[in-house]
Amino acid sequence: MLLMMAEVLELSRVSAAYPTSLFWKILAYNQTHVEWFGCSLHDTIQPGFSFLVG
């Protein structure tokens, strides 16, 4: 639930405002989808939910 709610915060915009902050870069990366390879924390929301329900 926290990961889905954090989507509303648009951390990528905060990261753009503070380009030298590693903290915001890590948070922004984990709140966006990876294009075609790799996986971020955000990409595990739906599989995690299916695992818990199923």
TIVODO-807418 format. One record per residue (C-alpha): residue number from 1; chain; residue in three letters; z, x, y. Coordinates in nm, 3 decimals, padded with zeros to 5 digits. Each point is the difference from the previous one (the first is absolute). Example, Ala and Ser with C-alpha at 12.3 -4.5 7.8 and 13.67 -1.06 7.14 Angstrom:
2
r n=1; chain=A; res=ALA; z=00.780; x=01.230; y=-00.450
r n=2; chain=A; res=SER; z=-00.066; x=00.137; y=00.344
This chain:
54
r n=1; chain=A; res=MET; z=00.000; x=00.000; y=00.000
r n=2; chain=A; res=LEU; z=00.081; x=00.287; y=00.234
r n=3; chain=A; res=LEU; z=-00.343; x=00.157; y=-00.058
r n=4; chain=A; res=MET; z=-00.181; x=-00.325; y=00.075
r n=5; chain=A; res=MET; z=00.207; x=-00.063; y=00.313
r n=6; chain=A; res=ALA; z=-00.060; x=00.353; y=00.123
r n=7; chain=A; res=GLU; z=-00.372; x=-00.083; y=00.013
r n=8; chain=A; res=VAL; z=00.069; x=-00.202; y=00.314
r n=9; chain=A; res=LEU; z=00.145; x=00.304; y=00.177
r n=10; chain=A; res=GLU; z=-00.341; x=00.176; y=00.008
r n=11; chain=A; res=LEU; z=00.142; x=00.346; y=-00.053
r n=12; chain=A; res=SER; z=-00.345; x=00.156; y=00.034
r n=13; chain=A; res=ARG; z=00.007; x=-00.086; y=00.372
r n=14; chain=A; res=VAL; z=00.343; x=00.160; y=00.039
r n=15; chain=A; res=SER; z=-00.128; x=00.306; y=-00.184
r n=16; chain=A; res=ALA; z=-00.298; x=00.021; y=00.238
r n=17; chain=A; res=ALA; z=00.239; x=-00.010; y=00.295
r n=18; chain=A; res=TYR; z=00.199; x=00.295; y=-00.143
r n=19; chain=A; res=PRO; z=-00.265; x=00.227; y=-00.154
r n=20; chain=A; res=THR; z=00.234; x=00.296; y=-00.054
r n=21; chain=A; res=SER; z=00.269; x=-00.193; y=-00.190
r n=22; chain=A; res=LEU; z=-00.013; x=00.054; y=-00.376
r n=23; chain=A; res=PHE; z=00.245; x=-00.288; y=-00.051
r n=24; chain=A; res=TRP; z=-00.234; x=-00.260; y=00.150
r n=25; chain=A; res=LYS; z=-00.302; x=00.146; y=-00.180
r n=26; chain=A; res=ILE; z=00.172; x=-00.040; y=-00.337
r n=27; chain=A; res=LEU; z=00.109; x=-00.356; y=00.076
r n=28; chain=A; res=ALA; z=-00.346; x=-00.096; y=00.128
r n=29; chain=A; res=TYR; z=-00.168; x=00.147; y=-00.309
r n=30; chain=A; res=ASN; z=00.223; x=-00.196; y=-00.234
r n=31; chain=A; res=GLN; z=-00.068; x=-00.325; y=00.186
r n=32; chain=A; res=THR; z=-00.379; x=00.016; y=-00.024
r n=33; chain=A; res=HIS; z=-00.245; x=-00.026; y=-00.289
r n=34; chain=A; res=VAL; z=-00.163; x=00.317; y=-00.126
r n=35; chain=A; res=GLU; z=-00.378; x=-00.043; y=00.022
r n=36; chain=A; res=TRP; z=-00.142; x=00.096; y=-00.342
r n=37; chain=A; res=PHE; z=00.226; x=00.256; y=-00.163
r n=38; chain=A; res=GLY; z=00.368; x=00.065; y=-00.023
r n=39; chain=A; res=CYS; z=00.283; x=-00.241; y=00.048
r n=40; chain=A; res=SER; z=00.253; x=-00.072; y=00.271
r n=41; chain=A; res=LEU; z=00.323; x=-00.194; y=-00.021
r n=42; chain=A; res=HIS; z=-00.177; x=-00.302; y=00.150
r n=43; chain=A; res=ASP; z=-00.245; x=-00.006; y=-00.292
r n=44; chain=A; res=THR; z=00.283; x=-00.058; y=-00.248
r n=45; chain=A; res=ILE; z=00.121; x=-00.332; y=00.145
r n=46; chain=A; res=GLN; z=-00.220; x=-00.232; y=-00.205
r n=47; chain=A; res=PRO; z=00.024; x=00.190; y=-00.332
r n=48; chain=A; res=GLY; z=00.377; x=00.024; y=00.041
r n=49; chain=A; res=PHE; z=00.027; x=-00.372; y=00.064
r n=50; chain=A; res=SER; z=-00.215; x=-00.080; y=-00.305
r n=51; chain=A; res=PHE; z=00.217; x=00.228; y=-00.212
r n=52; chain=A; res=LEU; z=00.321; x=-00.168; y=00.115
r n=53; chain=A; res=VAL; z=-00.135; x=-00.352; y=-00.050
r n=54; chain=A; res=GLY; z=-00.183; x=00.063; y=-00.326
